[in-house]
Amino acid sequence: MSFKDLVVYIDTASDAQTNLEVAVTLAARHGAHLKGVPVSGPSRAKKAAAKAAAAAGELFARRTAAAGISAEWLAGTAGERADALIRHAHCSDLVIAGQPDEEGASHLTQRLIMEAGRPVLVIPYAGRFADIDGRVLVALTGGKEATRAARVVHDALPLLGSARHVALVEVVAGASAASGGRELCPDLHGHLLRHGVHPSFDRVASGGYPVADVLLNHAFDGGFDLLVMGANIHSSTPGAGLGPVTEQILRQMTLPVLMAH
């Protein structure tokens, strides 16, 4: 499997080069078509927003031309913000977005995760992430969330298939946890094997710490390049926000995170 349609959302109020670098690398690796969508911060004057979008478009053109990939810049969507992004996301395989911040257009990342219906690859605002599919950590959940976990794994298959190592990890309450985990999603193991992915399985004890902290610490200690996880929301009612684990991951992330709801 491979990605064929990618959308990168570029916040013109911040440094777009990290998101764009990841998007161009993925598009080149997968032979994908890349759409660039500029989004200006809410406080920007119309003239300043247009100037920033034009500069972002020039950067996008230079980087995609240098990489020799199929690409288009959707400059006309600069003022439409989330609605335009979600519309383009619906017809894509993956959306690349920036880590949410306290101000500016990056707040749209949360809405994309909840409404796009496609996996969203969130890139931290600090750091360089050229090799996101080297070592991949997949967070599994049991019970009623197992279906969502399996779905996000399927969404991530183009990355898992090229990864050097894939680890499926469940965080459990308590001070200790037995190794294993294959029984958590027994069908998932066979599904991955048939796609050429040979994952390791493990359970990690929370030791009383928040799940998000445990996952991020495990990712750091294991030298992982990407975290794959399902994104939870508080409820199915309109206006509901992201769940606490998802929100904390987005606030504290130190590596790219692929999320799907």
C-alpha positions in Angstrom: 0.0 0.0 0.0 1.0 3.6 -0.5 -0.3 7.1 -0.2 -1.4 8.7 -3.5 -3.1 11.9 -2.3 -1.6 14.1 0.4 -2.7 17.4 1.8 -0.3 19.6 3.8 -1.8 22.4 5.8 0.5 25.4 6.2 0.0 27.9 8.9 1.3 31.1 7.2 1.7 32.7 10.6 4.4 30.3 11.6 7.4 28.5 10.2 6.0 26.1 7.6 9.2 24.4 6.5 9.0 21.5 8.9 5.6 20.4 7.9 6.4 20.9 4.2 9.7 18.9 4.5 7.8 15.9 5.9 5.0 16.3 3.3 7.4 16.5 0.3 9.5 13.5 1.6 6.4 11.4 1.9 5.0 12.4 -1.5 8.3 11.6 -3.2 8.6 8.3 -1.4 5.1 7.2 -2.2 4.7 8.8 -5.7 1.9 10.8 -4.3 0.2 14.0 -5.4 0.6 16.8 -2.8 -1.8 19.7 -2.3 -0.7 22.7 -0.3 -3.3 24.6 1.6 -2.4 28.0 3.2 -4.2 29.0 6.4 -3.7 32.4 8.0 -4.1 33.1 11.7 -7.4 34.6 12.8 -5.8 38.0 13.8 -4.1 38.6 10.4 -5.2 41.6 8.3 -6.4 40.7 4.8 -3.4 42.2 3.1 -0.9 40.6 5.5 -2.6 37.2 5.1 -2.4 37.4 1.3 1.2 38.3 1.4 2.0 35.5 3.8 0.1 33.0 1.7 2.0 34.1 -1.4 5.3 33.6 0.3 4.2 30.2 1.5 3.1 29.4 -2.1 6.5 30.3 -3.4 8.2 28.1 -0.9 5.9 25.2 -1.7 6.6 25.6 -5.4 10.4 25.6 -4.9 10.4 22.6 -2.6 8.0 20.4 -4.7 9.8 21.3 -8.0 13.2 20.4 -6.5 11.7 17.1 -5.4 10.2 16.4 -8.8 6.7 15.5 -7.3 3.2 16.2 -8.6 1.9 19.1 -6.6 -0.6 22.0 -6.6 -1.0 25.1 -4.4 -4.5 25.9 -3.5 -4.1 29.6 -2.9 -7.7 30.4 -3.3 -8.6 28.6 0.0 -6.5 30.9 2.2 -9.5 32.6 3.7 -11.8 29.6 4.0 -9.8 28.0 6.8 -11.1 24.8 8.3 -14.0 24.2 5.8 -11.6 24.2 2.8 -9.1 21.9 4.6 -11.7 19.4 5.6 -13.1 19.4 2.0 -9.7 18.6 0.6 -9.0 16.1 3.4 -12.1 14.1 2.5 -10.5 13.2 -0.9 -7.0 12.5 0.4 -5.2 9.6 2.0 -3.4 11.6 4.6 -3.4 15.2 6.0 -0.2 16.7 7.3 -0.7 19.4 9.9 1.1 21.3 12.6 1.0 20.8 16.4 -1.7 23.0 17.9 -0.6 26.1 19.7 -2.3 28.6 21.9 -2.8 31.1 19.0 -3.2 31.0 15.3 -4.4 28.6 12.6 -2.9 25.5 14.3 -6.1 25.3 16.3 -7.5 23.8 13.1 -5.6 20.6 13.8 -8.1 19.5 16.4 -11.0 20.1 14.0 -9.3 18.2 11.3 -8.7 15.2 13.6 -12.4 15.2 14.6 -14.0 16.0 11.3 -11.8 15.1 8.3 -12.5 11.4 8.4 -9.0 10.7 7.3 -5.8 10.1 9.2 -3.9 13.3 10.3 -0.2 13.3 10.7 0.7 16.0 13.3 4.2 17.4 13.2 5.7 19.0 16.4 6.6 22.7 16.0 10.1 22.0 17.3 12.6 19.6 15.7 13.4 18.0 12.4 11.7 14.8 11.3 13.0 13.4 8.1 12.7 9.7 8.9 9.3 9.3 10.4 8.8 5.7 9.4 12.1 4.3 10.8 10.8 3.0 14.2 7.0 3.2 14.7 5.2 2.9 18.0 1.5 1.9 17.8 -0.7 2.5 20.9 -3.3 -0.2 21.3 -6.4 -0.1 23.4 -8.7 -2.9 24.5 -12.4 -3.2 24.9 -14.7 -1.0 22.9 -11.7 1.1 21.6 -10.1 -1.9 19.9 -12.0 -1.3 16.7 -10.6 2.3 16.5 -7.1 1.0 17.2 -7.3 -1.5 14.4 -8.7 1.2 12.1 -5.8 3.6 12.7 -3.3 0.8 12.2 -4.9 0.1 8.8 -4.7 3.9 8.0 -1.0 3.8 8.8 -0.1 0.7 6.7 1.8 2.7 4.1 4.1 3.8 6.9 4.2 0.6 8.8 5.1 -1.3 5.6 8.3 0.7 5.1 9.3 0.9 8.8 12.4 -0.8 10.1 10.6 -1.8 13.3 6.9 -1.6 14.4 6.0 -2.0 18.1 2.4 -2.5 19.3 2.1 -1.3 22.9 -0.7 -1.3 25.4 -0.5 0.8 28.6 -2.0 -0.9 31.6 -2.8 0.3 35.0 -0.5 -0.7 37.9 3.1 -1.0 38.7 3.9 -4.0 36.5 2.7 -5.7 33.4 3.4 -9.0 31.7 4.9 -8.9 28.3 2.7 -9.9 25.5 -0.3 -8.3 24.0 -1.0 -10.3 20.9 -4.2 -11.5 22.4 -5.4 -7.9 22.7 -6.2 -7.7 18.9 -5.7 -11.3 17.7 -6.9 -10.6 14.2 -4.7 -7.5 13.9 -1.5 -9.6 14.1 -2.5 -11.8 11.1 -3.6 -8.7 9.2 -0.2 -7.0 9.6 1.7 -10.2 8.8 -0.2 -10.5 5.5 0.9 -6.9 4.7 4.5 -7.8 5.4 4.6 -6.1 8.8 6.1 -8.2 11.7 5.4 -6.2 14.9 6.6 -6.8 18.4 4.1 -6.7 21.2 4.4 -5.4 24.7 2.5 -4.1 27.7 3.8 -1.1 29.7 2.7 -0.5 33.2 1.5 3.1 33.9 2.8 3.1 37.5 0.0 5.5 38.2 1.2 8.1 35.6 -1.1 9.5 32.9 -1.3 7.3 29.8 0.0 10.2 27.6 3.1 10.6 29.7 3.8 6.9 29.6 3.4 6.7 25.8 5.7 9.7 25.2 8.3 8.5 27.6 8.2 5.0 26.1 8.6 6.6 22.6 11.6 8.6 23.7 13.3 5.8 25.6 12.8 3.5 22.6 14.1 6.0 20.0 10.8 5.9 18.1 10.2 8.2 15.1 6.4 8.1 15.0 3.5 7.4 17.3 0.3 6.0 15.8 -2.8 6.1 17.9 -6.6 6.5 17.8 -7.9 9.9 18.7 -10.8 10.0 21.2 -13.4 12.7 21.8 -15.4 13.3 24.9 -18.7 12.2 23.4 -20.5 12.0 20.1 -22.5 15.1 20.8 -21.9 18.2 18.6 -19.2 20.4 19.9 -17.5 17.8 21.9 -13.8 18.2 22.2 -10.9 15.8 22.1 -10.4 13.3 24.9 -7.8 14.0 27.7 -5.2 11.6 26.4 -5.4 13.0 22.9 -5.3 16.6 24.1 -2.2 15.9 26.3 -0.4 14.1 23.5 -1.0 17.1 21.2 0.3 19.6 23.9 3.4 17.6 24.8 4.3 15.7 21.7 8.0 15.4 20.9 7.7 13.2 17.8 5.2 13.1 14.9 1.9 11.5 15.8 -0.5 9.9 13.3 -4.1 10.1 14.6 -7.4 9.0 13.3 -10.9 9.2 14.8 
